[in-house]
Amino acid sequence: MELLNQYDWLLPPIVCGLLAVYCNVVLGRQVLKRGIIFIDLAMAQVAALGVLLTDNLFHSFVHQHAWPTYLGATLLTGLAALLIAQLERYKVKHLEALIGALYVLSACLAIMLVSDNPHGNVLVKQLLQGQLLWIN
């Protein structure tokens, strides 16, 4: 029992890792089913944009609580997923190109948001590294 108490700090990263694996399996199945190979990168970039946008808008609140960052990324990713679902529903001919444009637009907006932030390089490094071990 003492061994479990010693490593209880690993529980949140393990749960987060399992959640990430589950989400990637679900997304991977959709990618293979639909043949749209660029969607995973676009959705990840939109989520990163959501993190940066939330940090820009609610800077002091975000550094006290983690949930606004997750909420901002989830909401923006959900909106992007709805947009892509509507485009797919109407059988848009060049869906892959539009998803690529969404990726590029999100990346450009993220760079513009980070350019004014003095701690923007730290945020981008944290997004790219994925700080899974320090999640709470």
N, C-alpha and C positions, 0 to 999 in steps of 0.2 A: 504494500500500500504506500509505503514511503517513496518507492520508486515512481509511482504514478503522480504523487504530489510534487516530486522534483521536476517532472517534465510536463506539468499542466499548462505551462506557457505555450507549448506547441499545439494545443488543441485549436485555437483560432486559425493559425496558418494551415493546418491540415484540413479543417472544414472549408476554408477558402479555396484551397487547392482542389478538393473534391468537387466543389461547386463549379470551379473553372473547367475541370475535366468534363463534368456533365454538360455544361453549356457548350463546350467545344464539340462534344459528340453530337448534340442536337443540331448545332449549326453545320457541322460537317456532313451530316446526313442530308440536310437541305441543299447544301452546295452540290453534293453528288447527284441528288435527285433532279435538280433544276439545271445543272451544268453552268451555274454562274460562279466562276471561281474567284472573282474579285470582291465578293460581298463581305467576306470575313475581315479583310483589311479595311474596307470602307467603314464597317461598323465599329471596328476598334479605333479608327481615327475619329469618328464621330463621338465615341465615348471619351476619348482624350480631350476633344474640344469641349465636351460637357464639363469635364474636370477643370479645365483652364477657365472656362466661362464662369463657372461657379466661384472659383477662387478670385477672379477679377471682380465679380459683383458683390460677393459677401466675404471679403478678405478676412476681416477680424473675427467673424463668426465661424468661418471654416477652420481656423486654426485652434478654436476651442472645442469644436465638435466635428466628428468625421462624417456624420450622416448627411449633411447638406451636399458634400462632394459626391457621395454615392447617388443621392437623389437627383442631382443635376445631370450626372452622366447617364443615369437610367432614363430620365425623362427625354433627354435629347436623342439617345439611342432609340427609344421607343417611337419618337416622332419620325426618325429616319426609317425605321422598320415599317411604319405605316405608309410612308411615302413610297417606299420600294414595293410594298404589297399592292398599293393602288396602281403603280405603274405596271406591275406584272399582271394585275387583274384586267387591265385594258389592253393587254397583249402588245405592249410597246415594242416596236421592232428592234430598237437598239438599246435594250435594257442594260447590257453589260457596259456599254459606253456611258450611259447615264450614271450607273453606279460608280464608274471610274471618275466621272466628273464630280460626284458627291465626295469621293475620297480626296480629290485635289482641292476642292473648295474648302473642305474641313481642314486640310493641312494648311492651306493659305490663311484661313481665319485663325488657326491656332498660332501660327507664326506671328501674325499681326497682334494677337493678344499678348503674347510673350514679349514682344519687342518693347512695350511700355513698362513692363514689370521688372523691377531691379532684381527680383529673386526668380525670374522666369527660367533661367538656365537650371536652377535647382529643381523646379517643378517638372521640366522636361526630362531631366535625368531620372527623377523618381518615376515618371510615367514609363520611361523606356526600360528601366531596371525591374520594375514590378514589385518592389519591396514586400514580397509575400511573407517573409519571416516576421516582419514587424507589424503585421495587421493586428488589430485588437477587437 
